[in-house]
Amino acid sequence: MFPWTDKVETVVLLSKLSNAPKLDINIKMSELDLTKAEAKATYEEIQEYVKKQTGLHVTHLNIAQIKRKYGIIERDNYNLPKDADSRQPNCPPDKERVIVNAFKRFKMI
C-alpha cells in the first residue's frame, strides 16, 4: 500500500503458454457398448422395418399394445379415451409376430 493513498493496486502478468500439455484421445464407436437409450427404436423406425421386411402396415396403436404386453412402456398415456367403455381393436397375431421380431432386431426385448 502506498503511504499517501488508501487504495491498493495490483499488476498481474497473464501469459498464454504455447507448450501447454495436450492429451489426444481416439475412441472408435464400435468399441463402445450400446446404451439402453440407444437400443430403443422409434415407432417410425419399427413401422419402416416391418414394412420393408413383410410389407405389412402396423399402426402406432399396434406397436403400443405389444410394448405394453411385453412391459416396455416408459411413461403414462395421457391421451386416454373419454368414455371408459370405449373399445380399441386388438393387434392381430400376424402383426404381433412381426412387431416382436422388430423388437428383437432393435434389442428392445
trRosetta pair geometry for C-beta under 8 A, 3 or more apart (Angstrom, degrees):
i j d omega theta_ij theta_ji phi_ij phi_ji
1 5 7.6 -141 -179 81 80 78
1 6 7.8 1 -167 -142 121 33
1 8 5.6 -57 -97 -93 82 87
2 5 4.7 33 77 36 112 99
2 7 7.7 2 36 66 106 71
17 20 4.7 112 94 -61 109 85
27 31 6.5 -121 -171 60 75 124
27 32 7.0 55 163 -51 115 108
28 31 4.7 91 71 -5 90 105
28 32 7.8 -163 97 -11 54 82
29 32 5.8 -52 -158 25 45 113
34 38 5.3 -128 -166 85 79 120
34 39 5.4 92 146 -68 119 95
34 107 7.0 71 108 77 151 156
35 38 4.7 90 56 9 82 103
35 39 7.1 -144 94 -13 43 89
36 39 5.8 -56 -151 28 32 115
36 40 7.4 34 154 -27 61 100
37 40 6.3 -53 -162 19 35 111
39 106 6.5 127 174 155 66 76
39 107 4.6 -79 -158 90 115 106
39 108 6.4 163 139 -80 96 57
40 106 7.2 58 -148 148 20 122
40 108 6.1 80 -114 -104 59 103
41 45 4.2 -122 -174 88 103 129
41 46 5.3 125 113 -53 125 84
41 49 7.6 -15 -179 -8 159 139
41 102 7.3 -101 64 158 155 99
41 106 4.0 -68 -25 -141 123 161
41 108 6.6 -87 16 -48 91 126
42 45 4.7 99 52 5 77 101
42 46 7.1 -142 94 -2 42 86
43 46 5.8 -57 -152 38 33 111
43 47 6.3 34 151 -20 67 107
43 60 5.1 19 -168 -115 149 89
43 63 5.4 156 -131 77 90 160
43 64 8.0 -10 -104 -51 123 82
44 47 5.5 -52 -145 37 33 113
44 48 6.3 33 156 -18 66 105
45 48 5.8 -53 -145 37 30 110
45 49 6.3 32 155 -20 64 107
45 106 7.2 102 121 -93 124 143
46 49 5.8 -55 -146 36 30 112
46 50 6.3 27 157 -16 65 107
46 58 7.3 -66 128 79 99 131
46 63 5.6 110 98 -118 149 136
46 99 6.8 41 176 -138 123 79
46 102 4.8 100 -146 146 85 145
46 103 7.7 17 -120 -65 122 62
46 106 7.2 -73 -86 -11 85 149
47 50 6.0 -58 -146 38 28 107
47 51 6.1 28 156 -19 65 110
47 57 7.4 21 -159 -153 98 61
47 58 5.9 -146 -113 65 74 86
47 60 8.0 -40 -59 -68 125 63
47 63 7.4 -77 -59 -48 82 138
48 51 5.7 -56 -143 38 29 111
48 52 6.1 25 159 -17 65 110
49 52 6.0 -60 -147 39 26 108
49 53 6.1 14 160 -11 65 114
49 102 4.9 129 96 -127 131 110
49 105 6.5 180 -178 84 149 150
49 106 7.7 -137 -26 -44 168 110
50 53 6.0 -62 -140 43 26 104
50 54 5.9 -34 -178 35 66 108
50 56 5.7 -61 155 73 105 92
50 57 7.9 123 106 -121 114 19
50 58 5.1 10 91 6 163 121
50 95 7.9 43 -168 -150 145 77
50 98 5.0 97 -136 140 102 120
50 99 6.6 -10 -86 -81 138 59
50 102 5.5 -52 -61 -58 90 139
51 54 7.5 -79 -122 58 13 68
51 55 6.6 38 -163 -124 51 21
51 56 6.9 -123 -97 69 49 43
51 57 6.3 32 -95 -93 100 59
53 98 6.9 170 89 -155 122 111
53 101 7.5 -142 122 109 162 131
53 102 7.8 -166 21 -78 146 91
54 98 5.1 -66 -5 -119 156 147
56 94 7.2 -174 -97 126 155 104
56 95 6.0 -164 156 -103 146 83
56 98 6.0 134 48 48 138 164
58 62 4.5 -113 -169 78 92 142
58 63 6.1 102 137 -50 119 88
58 91 7.9 27 -146 -140 103 112
58 95 5.3 143 -103 -162 103 115
58 98 7.1 -160 -49 89 135 114
58 99 5.9 145 -144 -74 165 107
59 62 4.9 108 53 2 72 98
59 63 7.3 -137 99 1 43 86
60 63 5.7 -55 -149 40 36 111
60 64 6.0 37 153 -21 69 108
61 64 5.7 -55 -143 38 29 111
61 65 6.3 32 157 -22 64 105
61 88 6.6 -152 -167 -175 130 124
61 89 7.6 73 126 63 142 85
61 91 7.7 -175 120 -71 80 92
62 65 5.9 -55 -150 33 28 111
62 66 6.6 19 156 -12 63 107
62 91 4.3 111 -139 -111 80 111
62 95 5.4 -57 -163 141 143 136
62 96 7.7 -133 -173 -76 98 60
62 99 6.4 -158 139 -64 101 148
63 66 6.0 -61 -151 40 31 105
63 67 6.2 33 152 -21 66 108
63 99 5.9 -167 -106 -141 64 130
64 67 5.5 -52 -144 37 32 114
64 68 6.3 34 155 -20 64 105
64 73 7.5 55 -160 -99 76 108
64 77 7.8 75 -171 -88 137 133
65 68 5.7 -54 -150 36 30 111
65 69 6.4 34 150 -24 63 106
65 88 7.8 -170 -79 119 123 131
65 90 6.9 156 -170 -148 160 58
65 91 4.8 -179 79 -20 138 119
66 69 5.3 -48 -146 32 36 117
66 70 6.4 16 159 -2 66 107
66 91 6.1 -41 -49 42 93 171
66 96 5.8 165 -96 -135 118 76
66 99 4.6 139 28 115 172 139
66 100 6.5 -132 -171 -63 133 74
66 103 7.3 -143 132 -38 121 135
67 70 6.3 -69 -148 49 28 95
67 72 4.8 -93 -161 72 83 91
67 73 5.4 110 130 -67 107 73
67 103 7.9 167 -91 -96 71 130
68 71 7.5 36 -174 -75 30 30
68 73 5.3 23 -93 -39 67 127
70 100 7.7 141 -56 -114 141 90
70 103 7.0 90 51 -178 168 169
70 109 5.5 -55 177 -92 147 137
72 103 7.6 155 27 -143 160 129
72 108 6.0 70 -161 166 167 105
72 109 6.9 -107 -43 -69 141 91
73 77 7.8 -53 -166 -40 136 95
77 80 6.3 116 113 -67 98 76
81 84 7.4 154 92 -87 104 24
81 86 4.1 -125 167 53 155 141
81 88 7.9 -152 -44 -53 136 99
82 86 7.5 75 55 -22 59 139
83 86 4.4 107 77 -37 99 99
91 95 5.4 -119 -178 87 93 115
91 96 5.1 115 121 -68 117 90
91 99 7.3 -40 -178 10 148 149
92 95 4.9 83 63 14 85 103
92 96 6.9 -146 97 -12 41 89
93 96 5.3 -52 -144 32 34 117
93 97 6.6 39 158 -24 66 99
94 97 5.9 -48 -155 28 32 112
94 98 7.0 21 153 -9 62 104
95 98 6.0 -59 -150 41 37 104
95 99 6.1 37 153 -20 70 108
96 99 5.8 -58 -146 38 30 110
96 100 6.2 31 156 -20 65 106
97 100 5.9 -56 -149 36 28 110
97 101 6.5 30 152 -19 63 106
98 101 5.4 -48 -148 36 37 116
98 102 6.5 41 150 -21 65 101
99 102 5.5 -50 -151 34 35 114
99 103 6.5 40 148 -22 65 100
100 103 5.5 -47 -150 32 36 115
100 104 6.6 36 150 -17 64 102
100 109 7.2 -48 -155 51 75 146
101 104 5.6 -53 -150 37 34 112
101 105 6.3 39 149 -24 65 105
102 105 5.4 -50 -146 34 34 116
102 106 6.3 15 159 -2 66 108
103 106 6.2 -67 -146 50 27 97
103 108 4.2 -88 -160 64 80 112
103 109 4.6 32 139 11 120 106
104 107 7.3 28 -174 -81 33 35
104 108 7.6 -82 -57 44 23 74
104 109 6.0 -53 -77 68 63 89
